[in-house]
Amino acid sequence: MATITRLRSGHWRVQVRRKQSYVSETFLRHEDARTWAIATERRVDLGESTLKRAQVDPTTFAHLVDLHVTDMCEVGRAPRRSKQFTLDALKAHLGTLKLKDLTRERLIQFGKDRAKEGAGPVTLSADFGYLKLVLTHAAAVHGVDVKVEPVNLARVALKRLGLIGKSRARDRRPTADEIKRLLAHFDHNRYLLIPMGRIVRFALASAMRQEEICRIRWSEVDVQRRVVLLHDRKDPREKDGNDQLVPLLDLTGFDALQLIRLQRKHWSRSDLIFPCNSRSLGAAFRRACKELKIVNLHFHDLRHEATSRFFEAGLRIEEVALVTGHRDWKMLKRYTHLRPEHLHRARTKGTPAEAVDVARDAAQLLVTELQAAHQRGNQTDAMASALRKAGPLLQELASLLLEQGHTSPSQSPSARPRLALTG
């Protein structure tokens, strides 16, 4: 069966699925597309090869972008807003180029032009990531003869020029005064339709992203277990289907479950707990910061603040990860903005359990630092750096063991407890 679809570029794409065969082609005119579809179906029926789709000649980069978007939509993975925005920008700059003209020199010039327009290193890195994705997709799925090596070389060149780079980790945490002023501003604003006061408190209680807050439903809250089900939680590897049960805690000065109950009293007409658009939420937060003259504070910084408070309340990394959804502990460490000595927790002094806790923290910190040093290729100073950062915890462990009578200065080195590290 043949399907003819009009693309955003105005061209016509034909897809023929027949007898477990699949072939596609793109045409300028609908009549040409229809004629090709009939001829292709006839070839399939006669048992002839349909490998001519490997010779598809979309001719321009814009065709490949449309091809990628259509394929993704067909399998239920339509590009989200940020990806579609980037693809549109790529089409605007490179869409009319013939595939043979996507050379290293031309792509380097594209990067320089984007930088002059104001695109930062992170934005330009995303541009080249999606550029490579589109070309790889066309080659792998449709057999288009296109190479990605010019993209790789152009990326290296632009990185050396300082035009492509990674994002800088933010360490901005709102002060107690800033939070107090924001809450007072939202609570006393009678004209604000969005319950920003409760939303800010909930963000500080749950560490959820603003899109997640606007997406949770009453039916997904289990009051007895104090958990909420979050669908398709953000993950760099697999977002679709990444559903997580998230505990609703009371550890940051705000009770997440109590705030949900309070919201029920004020708003229960919608399936959504906080029925608002995430972009409207962000805009309201930015306006408030501007009016209050609070500089360089983003709504996402509330997630940083909540995560840091979880650690300060005594939760371990694996426990915090259950709340925040992080699978990479290095990313989680980035969000905490805590010094290693902040891993000291309010334990019952002088108990064996406390010594075990401190030993586990020290081992975990040592392993993390050694792995990071190994990845950087800095073998010489790796152990010294790791021991220096874990020093406060090791000193605390020694003090606890002395208090409990497990060791003494007069004991021989072989008789003293050892901290076993396993990678």
C-alpha positions in Angstrom: 0.0 0.0 0.0 1.3 3.4 -0.9 1.1 6.5 1.3 1.7 10.0 -0.1 2.4 12.8 2.4 3.1 16.5 1.8 6.1 17.7 3.7 6.6 21.1 5.2 9.0 22.0 2.4 6.1 21.5 -0.1 7.5 18.3 -1.6 5.7 15.0 -1.7 7.0 11.9 0.1 5.9 8.5 -1.0 6.1 5.4 1.2 5.3 2.0 -0.2 4.7 -0.9 2.2 3.9 -4.2 0.4 4.7 -7.8 1.1 7.0 -7.0 4.0 8.9 -4.5 1.7 9.3 -0.8 2.5 10.6 1.8 0.1 10.3 5.6 0.1 11.0 8.5 -2.3 10.5 12.3 -2.4 9.2 14.3 -5.3 8.5 17.9 -6.3 5.1 17.1 -7.9 2.2 15.1 -6.6 1.6 13.5 -10.0 5.2 12.2 -10.1 4.9 10.8 -6.6 1.7 9.0 -7.6 3.2 7.5 -10.8 6.3 6.3 -8.9 4.1 4.7 -6.2 2.1 2.7 -8.8 5.3 1.6 -10.6 7.0 0.6 -7.3 4.0 -1.5 -6.2 4.1 -3.3 -9.5 7.8 -4.1 -9.1 7.1 -5.5 -5.6 4.2 -7.7 -7.0 6.5 -9.0 -9.7 9.2 -9.8 -7.2 11.7 -7.3 -8.6 14.2 -5.5 -6.4 13.1 -2.2 -4.8 16.6 -1.2 -3.6 16.5 2.0 -5.7 15.5 3.8 -2.6 19.2 3.7 -1.7 19.6 6.0 -4.6 17.1 8.5 -3.2 18.3 12.0 -4.1 16.7 14.4 -1.6 19.3 16.9 -3.1 19.2 19.3 -0.2 19.8 19.2 3.5 16.2 20.5 4.1 14.9 17.2 2.5 16.9 15.2 5.1 15.5 17.2 8.0 11.9 16.6 6.7 12.7 12.9 6.2 13.9 12.6 9.8 10.9 14.5 11.3 8.4 12.4 9.3 10.1 9.1 10.4 10.1 10.1 14.0 6.4 11.2 13.9 5.5 7.8 12.3 6.9 5.9 15.3 5.3 8.2 17.9 8.5 10.2 18.7 7.8 13.6 17.3 10.5 16.2 18.0 9.8 18.2 21.2 9.8 22.0 21.2 13.6 22.5 21.7 14.6 19.9 19.1 12.1 21.2 16.5 13.4 24.8 17.1 17.0 23.7 16.5 16.0 21.7 13.3 14.2 24.8 12.0 17.3 26.9 12.6 19.4 24.4 10.8 17.1 24.4 7.8 17.1 28.2 7.7 20.9 28.3 7.5 21.8 25.1 5.6 18.5 23.9 4.1 19.2 25.0 0.5 22.7 23.4 0.4 23.2 20.4 -1.8 24.4 17.4 0.2 27.8 17.4 -1.6 28.2 21.0 -0.4 28.1 20.1 3.3 31.9 20.3 3.5 34.1 20.9 6.5 34.8 24.5 5.3 31.1 25.3 4.8 30.2 23.9 8.2 33.0 25.8 10.0 31.7 29.0 8.4 28.1 28.1 9.5 29.4 27.8 13.1 31.2 31.2 12.9 28.0 32.8 11.5 25.9 31.3 14.3 28.4 32.6 16.9 28.2 36.1 15.4 24.4 35.9 15.7 24.8 35.3 19.4 24.7 31.5 19.6 26.8 30.4 22.6 29.1 27.3 22.8 26.3 25.1 24.2 23.8 26.2 21.6 26.3 25.6 18.8 27.1 22.2 20.2 23.5 21.3 20.1 23.3 22.5 16.5 26.1 20.2 15.4 24.6 17.3 17.4 21.3 17.5 15.6 23.1 18.1 12.2 25.0 14.8 12.7 21.8 13.1 13.8 19.9 14.1 10.7 22.7 12.9 8.4 23.2 9.6 10.3 19.5 8.9 10.2 19.3 9.5 6.4 22.3 7.2 5.8 21.1 4.4 8.2 17.4 4.4 7.5 17.2 5.5 3.9 20.6 4.6 2.5 21.3 8.1 1.4 25.0 8.5 0.4 26.0 11.2 2.8 29.1 11.4 5.1 29.3 12.7 8.7 33.1 13.1 8.8 32.9 16.8 7.7 30.6 17.4 10.7 33.1 15.8 13.1 36.0 17.8 11.7 34.1 21.0 11.8 33.1 20.4 15.4 36.8 19.8 16.4 37.8 23.0 14.6 35.1 25.1 16.3 35.9 23.6 19.7 39.5 24.7 19.2 38.3 28.1 18.3 36.3 28.2 21.5 33.0 28.4 19.7 31.7 25.0 20.8 31.8 23.9 24.5 30.0 22.4 27.4 27.6 24.2 29.6 28.9 25.7 32.8 27.5 24.1 35.9 25.4 26.7 37.8 26.1 27.1 41.5 23.3 29.6 42.2 21.2 28.9 45.3 18.5 31.3 46.4 19.1 32.9 49.8 16.5 32.6 52.6 15.7 36.3 52.1 15.1 35.8 48.4 12.8 32.9 49.0 10.9 34.8 51.6 10.4 37.8 49.3 9.3 35.7 46.4 6.7 33.8 48.5 5.4 37.1 49.9 5.2 38.5 46.4 3.2 35.6 45.1 1.0 35.1 48.1 -0.2 38.8 48.0 -0.7 39.1 44.3 -4.5 38.9 43.8 -4.3 39.2 40.1 -2.1 36.1 39.5 -4.1 33.2 38.2 -1.3 30.6 38.7 -0.8 29.4 42.3 2.8 30.4 42.2 3.2 30.5 46.0 2.3 26.8 46.3 4.2 25.9 43.2 7.5 27.5 44.5 7.0 25.8 47.8 6.3 22.5 46.1 9.4 22.9 43.9 11.5 23.4 47.0 9.9 20.4 48.7 10.1 18.0 45.7 13.0 19.1 43.5 10.8 18.6 40.5 11.4 20.4 37.2 8.7 23.0 36.2 7.5 20.7 33.3 7.1 17.8 35.8 5.1 20.0 38.3 2.7 21.0 35.5 2.2 17.4 34.4 1.4 15.4 37.6 -2.2 14.3 38.1 -4.4 13.7 41.1 -4.8 10.0 40.1 -1.1 9.5 40.2 -0.7 10.4 43.9 -0.7 7.6 46.5 -1.5 9.4 49.7 -0.9 6.3 51.9 2.5 5.6 50.5 3.4 9.3 50.1 4.5 8.9 46.5 3.6 10.3 43.0 4.0 8.6 39.6 5.9 10.8 37.1 5.7 9.7 33.5 8.4 10.1 30.9 10.9 11.7 33.3 13.8 13.5 31.7 16.7 11.3 31.0 19.6 11.9 28.5 19.4 8.2 27.4 15.7 7.3 27.4 13.0 9.7 28.2 9.9 8.0 26.7 8.7 5.3 29.1 11.0 6.5 31.9 8.2 6.4 34.6 9.3 6.8 38.2 7.6 6.6 41.6 8.8 9.7 43.5 8.5 10.0 47.3 6.8 13.1 48.6 9.1 14.3 51.4 9.0 16.8 54.3 12.7 17.5 54.6 13.4 20.9 53.2 11.1 23.1 55.3 8.1 22.4 53.0 5.9 19.3 53.0 5.3 18.1 49.4 2.2 16.0 50.3 0.7 18.7 52.5 1.0 21.2 49.6 -0.8 18.8 47.3 -3.6 18.5 49.9 -3.7 22.3 50.1 -3.9 22.6 46.4 -6.9 20.2 46.4 -8.8 22.6 48.6 -8.3 25.5 46.2 -8.3 23.7 42.8 -9.9 20.3 42.1 -11.7 20.9 38.8 -8.8 19.7 36.7 -7.1 16.3 36.4 -3.9 18.1 36.8 -2.7 19.1 40.3 -1.1 22.4 39.1 -3.1 23.1 35.9 -0.8 25.6 34.2 1.5 25.9 31.2 5.2 25.4 32.2 6.2 28.4 30.1 3.7 30.6 31.8 5.0 29.4 35.1 8.6 30.3 34.1 7.4 33.7 32.8 5.7 34.5 36.1 8.8 33.6 38.0 11.0 35.8 35.8 8.6 38.8 36.2 8.7 38.4 40.0 12.5 38.3 40.1 12.6 41.4 37.9 10.2 43.3 40.1 12.0 42.3 43.3 15.4 43.0 41.7 16.6 39.4 42.3 19.4 38.9 39.9 20.4 35.7 38.1 17.9 33.4 39.7 16.0 30.8 37.5 13.1 28.6 38.5 15.3 25.6 37.9 17.6 26.8 40.7 14.8 25.8 43.1 15.6 22.2 42.1 19.2 22.8 42.9 18.2 24.2 46.3 15.9 21.3 47.1 18.5 18.8 46.2 21.1 20.5 48.4 18.7 20.6 51.3 18.1 16.8 50.9 21.8 16.2 51.4 21.9 18.6 54.3 19.0 16.7 55.9 21.1 13.6 55.9 20.0 11.7 52.8 22.5 9.6 50.9 23.2 10.0 47.2 21.2 6.9 46.3 18.3 8.2 48.4 18.4 11.7 46.8 18.5 10.0 43.3 15.2 8.4 44.0 13.7 11.8 44.5 15.5 13.8 41.8 15.5 11.0 39.2 19.3 11.3 38.5 20.9 8.1 37.3 24.4 9.6 37.0 25.8 10.3 40.4 28.3 12.7 38.9 25.4 14.8 37.7 23.8 14.7 41.1 27.0 15.9 42.7 26.9 18.8 40.4 23.5 19.8 41.7 24.3 19.6 45.4 26.9 22.4 45.5 28.2 20.9 48.8 31.7 20.6 50.0 32.9 17.1 51.0 32.8 18.1 54.6 29.1 18.7 54.3 28.6 14.9 54.2 28.9 14.9 58.0 25.5 14.2 59.2 23.6 14.4 62.5 24.2 10.9 63.7 24.1 9.4 67.2 27.6 10.0 68.4 29.8 7.2 69.5 27.8 4.3 68.0 29.1 1.6 65.7 26.4 2.5 63.2 27.9 6.0 62.9 31.3 4.5 62.2 29.8 2.4 59.4 28.1 5.5 58.0 31.3 7.5 58.0 33.3 4.6 56.5 30.8 4.2 53.7 30.8 8.0 52.9 34.6 8.0 52.9 34.8 5.0 50.6 32.2 6.4 48.3 34.0 9.8 48.0 37.4 8.2 47.5 36.1 6.0 44.7 34.2 8.9 43.0 37.3 11.1 43.1 39.6 8.3 41.8 37.3 7.5 38.9 37.1 11.2 38.0 40.9 11.5 38.1 41.3 8.4 36.0 39.0 9.8 33.3 41.0 13.0 33.2 44.1 10.9 32.7 45.8 12.4 35.8 47.2 9.3 37.3 50.1 10.9 39.3 48.0 13.1 41.6 44.9 11.0 41.6 45.4 9.3 45.0 46.7 12.4 46.7 43.8 14.5 45.5 41.2 11.8 46.6 42.8 11.4 50.0 42.9 15.1 50.5 39.2 15.5 49.8 38.2 12.5 51.9 40.5 13.5 54.7 37.9 15.0 57.0 35.8 11.9 56.8 38.8 9.6 57.5 39.7 11.7 60.5 36.1 11.4 61.8 36.2 7.6 61.3 39.5 7.3 63.3 38.0 9.4 66.1 34.9 7.2 66.3 36.9 4.0 66.3 39.1 5.4 69.1 36.0 6.4 71.1 34.5 2.9 70.7 37.8 1.2 71.9 38.3 -0.6 68.6 41.8 0.7 68.2 44.4 2.8 70.1 47.6 4.6 69.2 49.7 1.8 70.8 48.3 -0.9 68.4 50.5 -2.1 65.6 49.6 -1.0 62.1 48.6 -4.5 61.2 46.1 -4.6 64.0 44.3 -1.4 63.1 41.1 -1.4 61.1 41.4 -0.8 57.4 39.1 1.0 55.1 38.5 -1.4 52.2 37.7 0.2 48.9 36.1 -1.6 46.0 35.6 -0.1 42.6 
